[in-house]
Amino acid sequence: MFTPISAILGLFFFASTLPNGIRVDELPANTGSVEIIAGYASGGLTGLESTAAATAFFRDAYAAGGEIQFIHEIDRTAVRVVAPAWAAPMLFSRLPGLFKEVPGGDSGTDPSPTPDFRAKVEEEIRDALLGAGASEPDYATGDAFVLSSEPAPKSLMEALAAIPRRGSRNKPQEQVTRLVAERTLRFKSDLPTGAVIFAAPAPPVYYQQWYQLLMLDKVIHRVVQLPLQTSLPLNVRPYYYRIELPLGTGQFPEPAEANLLQELQRLQFAPANPRDLSAARQDALAYLDNTDVREWFASHGISDRRDEGVHWIQSMTADDMRAAARDLLIMNHVLASWPPRPKETTVSVEPLNSSAPQPAVKAKRESDRATPRADDESTAAFPAHSDAAASTSVAERLPSGVSLVPSNVNAVFVSGGALTRLNHDPSPDDLKAFSSFRAERILVLTPAASLAGARQVWSGFKGSTTSPTGVPKGKVSTGDLPALFVLKTLLDLKVIGSGWWHDVHLGIDATEGSSLQIVADDQKRQQILDWIKVIAMAPPSGKYFNWVREVAAHRFWTAMPDLQAITWERDPQGTVSDLSTVTPELVQDVARIYF
């Protein structure tokens, strides 16, 4: 007789690992939002994003106004979602589907691209240090994890615990025994820049030696006067630490290689001074305290290893660094290099009596385009919540001539120019970058809490009185901008449903003007334009349109600064109308008139 799931949860409800191996852990709580990271502690799982369950999860996260980030690391494949707190129940209900369905293939919808030169170099280094034949990606439940800033509800725990346990199909790789040796790899390339790479084996994060390498890496960046680029990945399996010295035109690998080795050898005999050692220790501790690093350890269920590493770092001495440098040089390290492409003078000849060649006729692409899904107009019921008004205020004209408006970011827009986002509240130093423009061309955007400070700073702005006036770009009228944003939302949902999340970007960008930016290859761009033509002929059904309009209201914050800037540019007293006033007929008109 099987043990009831409720009984199992009675034992494991407060544990981080369920009977099938799925780990559930907490993230630091966020005020007003929920953060969820879900996936597998296994690298290369490109098929994870192609399942129907994943598409539904991404669609709901997008519809709630969430931010979606895909994580592809050496031994971790996951998705991170940050959404309003009210959306947590809806997202939790979708999470089990991510782990129930195992993709039939792991290559996604498109074949893997041919590795470029640098990727091939890394493959050679990896094979030389770790051996060929690494394990293939797998979807074992023992590798699955869910991290959340909101406590996992009982319903989620029950659904996850009910998923049958899946073991790994991969057989453990045999340990490759290698003689202690230096391996030198020389490559030829047509790249404009060359490089010298020093790589040596690195243990997993379970071992003290990994943290010694981390500390040594910080010391190297402090004391070695070379433009080095280093990499020490977080990993639960053996990997390697790499140091790269780039080479410019006219530089040769051999002397650069000798110089790099000399600097590394010097670390064995010349210890870092106390000041550099202390600064390197603080750098290493700051790295381990980084939010992403904490999440990585939590997703593997080894947060205690991070805490142990912190104690190791705090106790490391100059002698430990000398020993780490010595070990780095005597291990089975690899030296790889290639010179930069020689500078060449070329002469092109074009016959005056020949006509330009005609391009080949392209094959029909109808069969390759995305086929509309049966659930294109399905909707997800949103949990009870309240939405902020998806509209804006009139800009205030300051005595200096600069306009000021409350927004959700700190930014400065120059009419006919660019929208520049700032990562701080407006300060007097910001005025210098815009002193060459007329004050009348400048719109300052800032959160309501910073309005008083911004008003004081920009009221004294002295701009140029001789510079040209701005000329607005784009053809969509300000009154049609809200409908354009709803149309973009409609198209975004179709892009997600087609599995084109990585391949297509749709945006409304004040720097580019009042238009819809479509970043995609020719085939996908044509499909998007075809979708717009369909909407121009017949708008979506009323129920689906109302749902899409609410989705647009949830995502209004993503385009709010751009919509404000474009509206102000054409009408300084204008505002972005509330999205609730947008009708299906208005979206249909926008699709028909501007595309």
VOGU-3710 file (C-alpha; in Angstrom, 3 decimals, decimal comma):
1> mftpisailg> 0,000/0,000/0,000  1,425/3,365/-1,021  2,106/6,026/1,578  -0,242/9,002/1,097  1,403/12,164/-0,185  0,087/14,084/2,847  1,917/11,690/5,154  5,131/12,110/3,228  4,789/15,884/3,407  4,336/15,631/7,131
11> lfffastlpn> 7,936/14,419/7,273  9,384/16,600/4,528  7,316/19,795/4,616  10,039/21,661/6,463  12,891/19,892/4,671  14,553/21,274/1,557  14,483/17,962/-0,348  11,390/15,950/-1,317  11,405/12,117/-1,593  11,840/12,289/-5,384
21> girvdelpan> 14,957/14,461/-4,970  13,459/17,849/-5,895  14,909/20,556/-3,634  12,733/23,407/-2,390  14,409/26,298/-0,607  13,840/29,939/0,254  15,238/33,189/-1,134  15,365/36,477/0,784  11,900/38,023/0,968  11,097/40,901/-1,424
31> tgsveiiagy> 8,698/43,704/-0,563  5,787/43,721/-2,990  7,217/41,097/-5,339  7,929/37,384/-5,559  11,146/35,909/-6,985  11,202/32,324/-8,223  14,161/30,391/-9,619  13,376/26,924/-10,970  15,327/24,440/-13,040  17,976/21,731/-12,883
41> asggltgles> 21,491/21,560/-11,472  22,648/20,360/-14,885  24,054/22,378/-17,772  23,060/22,419/-21,422  19,331/21,719/-21,026  18,195/23,819/-23,982  15,019/21,769/-24,253  13,798/22,962/-20,843  12,409/26,139/-22,415  10,684/24,370/-25,322
51> taaataffrd> 8,022/22,404/-23,445  4,357/23,392/-23,356  4,560/23,707/-19,550  7,471/26,131/-19,842  5,611/28,209/-22,430  2,573/28,408/-20,118  4,785/29,426/-17,179  6,528/32,155/-19,196  3,211/33,368/-20,567  1,688/33,735/-17,102
61> ayaaggeiqf> 4,816/35,435/-15,755  4,744/37,883/-18,660  1,009/38,467/-18,266  1,455/39,354/-14,603  4,058/41,977/-15,510  7,021/39,869/-14,430  10,650/39,968/-15,508  11,999/36,720/-16,972  15,675/35,744/-17,076  17,086/32,494/-18,432
71> iheidrtavr> 20,087/30,942/-16,662  22,499/28,804/-18,685  25,630/27,886/-16,746  28,126/25,031/-16,719  26,020/22,905/-14,399  22,771/24,840/-13,979  19,855/25,457/-16,337  16,993/27,471/-14,881  14,640/30,402/-15,239  14,356/33,348/-12,839
81> vvapawaapm> 11,062/35,237/-12,587  10,405/38,388/-10,561  6,706/39,297/-10,542  4,197/41,176/-8,362  3,495/39,380/-5,087  -0,165/38,889/-5,997  0,898/36,658/-8,928  2,604/34,073/-6,671  -0,369/31,619/-6,527  -0,711/31,650/-10,322
91> lfsrlpglfk> 3,016/31,028/-10,847  3,209/28,348/-8,139  0,419/26,441/-9,897  2,518/26,337/-13,094  5,813/25,240/-11,488  5,185/21,461/-11,249  4,647/21,298/-15,008  8,260/22,357/-15,567  9,455/19,120/-13,948  6,723/16,706/-15,088
101> evpggdsgtd> 7,482/16,959/-18,774  10,843/15,783/-20,111  11,668/17,150/-23,568  11,895/14,448/-26,208  15,023/16,052/-27,650  17,372/18,590/-26,192  18,215/20,623/-29,205  15,186/22,897/-29,112  13,526/24,025/-32,350  16,731/25,153/-34,060
111> psptpdfrak> 19,903/23,153/-34,642  22,893/24,078/-32,510  25,037/26,691/-34,234  28,477/25,735/-35,457  31,005/26,607/-32,717  33,105/29,670/-33,507  36,884/29,806/-33,200  36,962/30,745/-29,525  34,438/28,050/-28,644  36,646/25,490/-30,363
121> veeeirdall> 39,668/26,746/-28,406  37,757/26,310/-25,146  36,782/22,798/-26,195  40,434/21,918/-26,826  41,446/23,311/-23,431  38,603/21,483/-21,687  39,494/18,164/-23,335  43,173/18,589/-22,492  42,466/19,236/-18,813  39,349/17,189/-18,095
131> gagasepdya> 39,256/14,565/-20,835  36,789/14,179/-23,676  33,315/12,678/-23,440  31,601/14,792/-20,812  28,183/13,622/-19,620  25,180/14,629/-21,698  22,505/16,912/-20,241  19,924/15,135/-18,099  16,596/15,816/-16,356  16,943/13,786/-13,151
141> tgdafvlsse> 14,564/14,909/-10,406  17,521/14,721/-8,027  18,926/17,727/-9,919  15,656/19,702/-9,913  15,210/22,681/-7,601  12,784/25,487/-6,770  13,832/28,629/-4,908  11,257/31,206/-3,897  11,117/34,405/-1,882  7,576/33,431/-0,837
151> papkslmeal> 7,021/30,289/1,294  6,080/27,365/-0,937  2,363/26,565/-0,376  1,254/23,071/0,586  -0,390/22,597/-2,816  2,953/23,183/-4,560  4,787/20,794/-2,250  2,160/18,097/-2,862  2,288/18,551/-6,641  6,097/18,432/-6,681
161> aaiprrgsrn> 6,206/15,401/-4,373  3,756/13,552/-6,668  6,170/13,712/-9,623  7,720/10,249/-10,148  11,392/10,052/-9,369  13,639/10,110/-12,445  17,189/8,899/-12,149  20,093/9,995/-14,301  20,468/8,176/-17,598  24,139/9,088/-17,766
171> kpqeqvtrlv> 26,782/6,739/-16,484  29,445/8,316/-14,306  32,522/9,181/-16,287  35,642/7,239/-15,514  38,336/9,252/-13,815  41,001/10,125/-16,364  44,485/9,678/-14,934  46,942/12,132/-16,452  50,653/12,518/-16,018  51,851/15,830/-14,652
181> aertlrfksd> 52,680/17,843/-17,753  52,414/21,206/-19,420  50,422/21,204/-22,636  51,003/23,959/-25,186  48,416/24,611/-27,880  49,178/26,923/-30,808  46,334/28,092/-33,028  45,938/30,145/-36,186  43,020/32,496/-36,573  41,691/35,404/-38,609
191> lptgavifaa> 40,548/37,307/-35,523  41,754/40,924/-35,275  42,970/40,262/-31,720  45,087/37,425/-30,370  45,382/35,971/-26,895  47,434/33,886/-24,507  45,403/31,617/-22,208  46,714/29,888/-19,098  44,319/27,237/-17,761  44,661/24,848/-14,835
201> pappvyyqqw> 42,282/22,360/-13,170  39,990/23,706/-10,449  38,258/21,492/-7,884  34,525/21,752/-7,052  33,330/24,299/-4,513  33,264/21,576/-1,841  37,036/21,899/-1,393  39,182/24,540/0,271  41,416/24,696/-2,804  38,584/26,283/-4,802
211> yqllmldkvi> 38,419/29,168/-2,322  42,197/29,489/-2,412  41,930/29,908/-6,177  39,202/32,513/-5,679  41,401/34,453/-3,251  44,443/34,088/-5,542  42,376/35,388/-8,462  41,581/38,542/-6,500  45,268/38,917/-5,575  46,279/38,564/-9,241
221> hrvvqlplqt> 43,954/41,376/-10,257  45,462/43,526/-7,519  49,192/42,974/-8,062  49,735/41,861/-11,684  50,076/44,881/-13,964  48,685/43,210/-17,082  45,203/43,548/-18,671  44,167/40,056/-17,593  40,720/38,519/-17,931  40,056/35,593/-15,595
231> slplnvrpyy> 37,310/33,033/-15,070  36,659/30,726/-12,106  33,157/29,253/-12,573  31,061/28,064/-9,681  30,843/24,334/-10,195  30,023/21,155/-8,285  32,178/19,094/-10,651  35,874/19,546/-11,507  36,447/22,261/-14,080  39,259/24,711/-14,755
241> yrielplgtg> 40,489/28,200/-13,918  41,580/30,342/-16,851  43,642/33,505/-17,243  43,600/35,323/-20,587  46,005/38,014/-21,781  44,670/39,717/-24,945  47,074/40,609/-27,767  46,680/43,608/-30,035  47,927/44,197/-33,565  51,689/43,756/-33,807
251> qfpepaeanl> 52,011/41,685/-30,608  53,356/38,136/-30,662  52,213/35,279/-28,392  55,658/33,986/-27,326  56,942/37,051/-25,413  53,468/37,680/-23,973  53,325/34,068/-22,807  56,749/34,353/-21,142  55,686/37,587/-19,446  52,485/36,021/-18,091
261> lqelqrlqfa> 54,328/32,978/-16,716  56,936/35,220/-15,124  54,222/37,181/-13,302  52,600/33,961/-12,043  55,969/32,564/-10,907  56,699/35,805/-9,068  53,613/35,203/-6,924  55,353/32,131/-5,455  58,245/34,170/-4,077  56,993/37,725/-3,628
271> panprdlsaa> 54,007/37,681/-1,285  51,324/40,307/-1,652  51,683/43,189/0,777  49,189/43,288/3,668  47,142/46,038/2,042  46,685/44,150/-1,245  46,008/40,903/0,612  43,335/42,558/2,747  41,716/44,182/-0,291  41,740/40,852/-2,171
281> rqdalayldn> 40,095/39,169/0,823  37,347/41,786/0,854  36,842/41,303/-2,901  36,508/37,534/-2,426  34,081/37,915/0,480  32,005/40,433/-1,496  31,798/37,934/-4,367  30,588/35,154/-2,058  28,022/37,533/-0,568  26,639/38,428/-3,997
291> tdvrewfash> 22,934/37,614/-4,381  23,469/35,520/-7,519  26,223/33,494/-5,808  24,029/32,843/-2,766  21,240/31,693/-5,095  23,641/29,366/-6,915  24,662/27,612/-3,696  21,023/27,427/-2,564  19,910/25,927/-5,898  22,411/23,083/-5,365
301> gisdrrdegv> 21,389/22,674/-1,735  24,898/23,433/-0,444  24,568/26,847/1,202  26,616/25,518/4,120  29,565/25,086/1,732  29,438/28,808/0,972  29,478/29,615/4,688  32,432/27,279/5,136  34,213/28,985/2,246  33,727/32,377/3,886
311> hwiqsmtadd> 35,521/31,116/7,009  38,345/29,711/4,882  38,778/33,019/3,049  38,885/34,940/6,321  41,734/32,784/7,631  43,944/32,703/4,497  47,456/34,159/4,716  50,172/35,318/2,330  51,777/31,886/2,652  48,518/30,289/1,468
321> mraaardlli> 48,622/32,507/-1,611  52,219/31,525/-2,370  51,247/27,850/-2,081  48,209/28,384/-4,334  50,393/30,052/-6,987  52,884/27,183/-6,775  50,140/24,560/-7,162  48,702/26,455/-10,116  52,006/26,186/-11,982  52,881/22,571/-11,177
331> mnhvlaswpp> 49,459/21,146/-12,042  48,481/19,844/-15,495  48,084/23,311/-16,910  47,512/24,285/-20,532  48,972/27,228/-22,439  46,968/28,171/-25,532  47,697/31,084/-27,821  47,091/32,587/-31,245  48,430/35,766/-32,838  46,249/38,640/-34,030
341> rpkettvsve> 45,491/38,845/-37,718  48,239/40,749/-39,554  47,232/44,154/-40,814  46,718/43,986/-44,564  46,261/46,576/-47,272  43,659/45,534/-49,809  42,562/46,981/-53,116  39,107/46,284/-54,524  38,368/46,458/-58,245  34,879/46,979/-59,630
351> plnssapqpa> 34,242/46,719/-63,404  32,414/49,757/-64,740  30,534/47,851/-67,441  28,983/45,125/-65,309  25,612/45,269/-63,672  25,036/44,301/-60,071  24,312/40,598/-59,682  20,706/39,748/-59,016  20,026/38,030/-55,707  18,887/34,440/-55,842
361> vkakresdra> 15,177/33,895/-55,587  14,306/32,958/-52,029  12,363/29,789/-51,378  8,896/30,126/-49,956  8,880/30,409/-46,198  5,222/29,793/-45,440  5,891/26,252/-44,257  8,603/27,450/-41,857  6,557/30,143/-40,210  5,015/29,696/-36,825
371> tpraddesta> 1,706/27,896/-37,016  -0,983/29,602/-34,910  -1,616/27,579/-31,781  -5,070/26,405/-30,819  -4,748/28,273/-27,510  -3,671/31,599/-29,055  -6,623/33,308/-27,402  -6,645/31,416/-24,109  -6,520/33,482/-20,938  -5,232/32,877/-17,431
381> afpahsdaaa> -7,341/33,917/-14,464  -5,439/36,478/-12,405  -5,516/36,249/-8,593  -7,273/39,102/-6,799  -5,151/42,256/-7,036  -5,307/45,966/-7,739  -3,480/47,668/-10,616  -1,972/51,140/-10,583  -3,354/53,492/-13,211  -1,642/52,859/-16,546
391> stsvaerlps> -1,424/56,560/-17,398  0,907/59,525/-16,810  0,923/63,123/-15,552  1,535/66,405/-17,381  5,189/67,510/-17,364  6,126/70,566/-15,287  8,083/73,389/-16,976  10,917/74,611/-14,712  12,262/78,209/-14,714  15,308/76,986/-16,641
401> gvslvpsnvn> 13,113/75,754/-19,488  13,685/72,082/-18,678  10,572/69,905/-18,269  10,137/67,557/-15,302  7,711/64,645/-14,952  7,177/61,890/-12,338  8,022/58,445/-13,716  9,278/55,044/-12,533  12,954/55,600/-13,404  15,603/58,305/-13,303
411> avfvsggalt> 16,274/59,352/-16,887  16,899/62,334/-19,156  15,397/62,592/-22,632  16,604/64,990/-25,335  14,004/65,702/-28,020  15,197/64,287/-31,312  17,946/62,434/-29,448  18,358/59,713/-26,855  16,653/58,671/-23,626  19,472/58,213/-21,091
421> rlnhdpspdd> 18,648/56,150/-18,005  20,451/56,962/-14,745  21,127/54,602/-11,844  20,875/57,410/-9,266  18,778/60,415/-8,334  19,498/63,578/-10,393  22,640/65,417/-9,262  24,440/68,596/-10,402  27,055/66,426/-12,155  24,364/65,119/-14,515
431> lkafssfrae> 23,813/68,602/-15,974  27,248/68,691/-17,634  26,421/65,918/-20,086  23,446/67,906/-21,457  24,840/71,452/-21,437  25,197/71,463/-25,245  21,411/71,160/-25,736  18,666/73,747/-25,486  16,803/73,548/-22,188  13,522/73,303/-24,094
441> rilvltpaas> 14,685/69,982/-25,611  15,200/68,294/-22,246  12,712/66,187/-20,272  13,809/64,905/-16,857  12,036/61,798/-15,533  12,289/60,775/-11,884  10,259/58,837/-9,281  7,772/60,911/-7,281  9,946/60,642/-4,149  12,803/62,403/-5,969
451> lagarqvwsg> 10,800/65,186/-7,617  11,770/67,902/-5,122  15,477/67,181/-5,458  15,310/66,997/-9,245  13,381/70,272/-9,386  16,086/72,005/-7,351  18,930/70,560/-9,455  17,477/71,248/-12,899  15,974/74,680/-12,149  19,480/76,120/-12,423
461> fkgsttsptg> 20,342/74,405/-15,710  22,069/76,571/-18,319  21,919/74,998/-21,743  22,993/76,142/-25,177  20,966/78,851/-26,895  22,485/78,239/-30,321  22,092/74,478/-30,685  19,442/73,179/-33,123  15,950/72,252/-32,049  14,969/68,611/-31,876
471> vpkgkvstgd> 13,109/66,897/-34,709  10,767/64,096/-33,558  11,272/60,663/-35,139  8,625/58,107/-36,004  5,160/58,258/-37,551  2,768/57,038/-34,832  0,765/59,907/-33,360  0,796/60,457/-29,605  -2,891/59,635/-29,347  -2,227/56,203/-30,849
481> lpalfvlktl> 0,722/55,303/-28,596  -1,397/53,481/-25,939  -2,985/51,367/-28,700  0,491/50,680/-30,137  1,588/49,363/-26,729  -1,461/47,069/-26,524  -0,657/45,846/-30,054  2,921/45,133/-28,922  1,527/43,109/-26,000  -0,623/41,068/-28,384
491> ldlkvigsgw> 2,436/40,320/-30,501  4,636/39,511/-27,481  2,159/36,833/-26,408  2,285/35,309/-29,893  6,096/35,363/-29,805  6,106/33,513/-26,463  3,596/30,976/-27,756  5,806/30,347/-30,802  8,868/29,672/-28,664  10,737/32,687/-30,077
501> whdvhlgida> 11,555/34,289/-26,740  15,313/34,348/-27,410  15,072/35,224/-31,102  12,712/38,204/-31,223  12,556/41,532/-29,415  9,663/43,961/-29,759  10,038/47,381/-28,214  8,912/50,986/-28,083  12,077/53,069/-27,736  12,038/56,865/-27,322
511> tegsslqiva> 15,530/57,071/-28,813  14,193/55,525/-32,040  10,963/57,558/-32,022  7,252/56,756/-32,164  7,289/53,344/-33,809  7,389/49,644/-32,989  10,921/48,224/-33,070  11,051/44,646/-34,386  14,404/42,925/-33,891  14,290/39,517/-35,599
521> ddqkrqqild> 15,608/37,670/-38,603  13,843/38,177/-41,930  11,636/35,107/-41,589  10,363/35,874/-38,104  9,989/39,564/-38,889  7,776/38,707/-41,856  5,670/36,428/-39,665  5,185/39,243/-37,138  4,119/41,608/-39,916  1,676/38,943/-41,103
531> wikviamapp> 0,220/38,770/-37,582  -0,225/42,540/-37,658  -2,048/42,279/-40,997  -4,425/39,717/-39,507  -5,161/42,072/-36,589  -5,696/44,929/-39,077  -8,389/42,855/-40,796  -10,081/41,531/-37,639  -9,225/42,368/-34,002  -9,209/39,654/-31,299
541> sgkyfnwvre> -12,419/38,611/-29,566  -13,715/40,910/-26,861  -12,922/38,596/-23,939  -9,373/37,927/-25,098  -8,773/41,601/-25,913  -9,872/42,667/-22,424  -7,422/40,167/-20,940  -4,579/41,382/-23,194  -5,344/44,973/-22,232  -5,006/44,017/-18,567
551> vaahrfwtam> -1,708/42,278/-19,366  -0,578/45,524/-21,017  -1,546/47,421/-17,855  0,563/44,998/-15,786  3,531/45,656/-18,103  2,996/49,403/-18,523  5,978/50,098/-16,264  8,353/48,532/-18,834  7,552/51,159/-21,486  6,344/54,037/-19,312
561> pdlqaitwer> 9,481/56,262/-19,650  9,622/55,790/-23,436  5,907/56,495/-23,861  6,221/59,600/-21,675  9,213/60,903/-23,615  7,650/60,336/-27,046  4,375/61,968/-25,952  6,108/65,016/-24,439  8,327/65,425/-27,498  5,297/66,096/-29,689
571> dpqgtvsdls> 3,091/67,746/-27,070  4,770/69,180/-23,916  1,339/69,301/-22,225  0,323/65,851/-23,394  -0,107/62,697/-21,298  -0,278/58,988/-22,009  -3,971/58,058/-21,888  -5,095/55,276/-19,581  -4,893/51,916/-21,329  -8,462/51,173/-20,247
581> tvtpelvqdv> -9,609/53,607/-22,966  -8,020/51,533/-25,741  -10,597/49,614/-27,783  -10,182/46,676/-30,195  -11,129/48,988/-33,058  -8,384/51,455/-32,119  -5,754/48,690/-32,101  -7,105/47,508/-35,455  -6,727/51,041/-36,857  -3,134/51,291/-35,606
591> ariyf> -2,288/47,944/-37,225  -3,903/49,064/-40,487  -2,534/52,617/-40,692  1,079/52,302/-39,551  2,130/48,881/-40,879
//
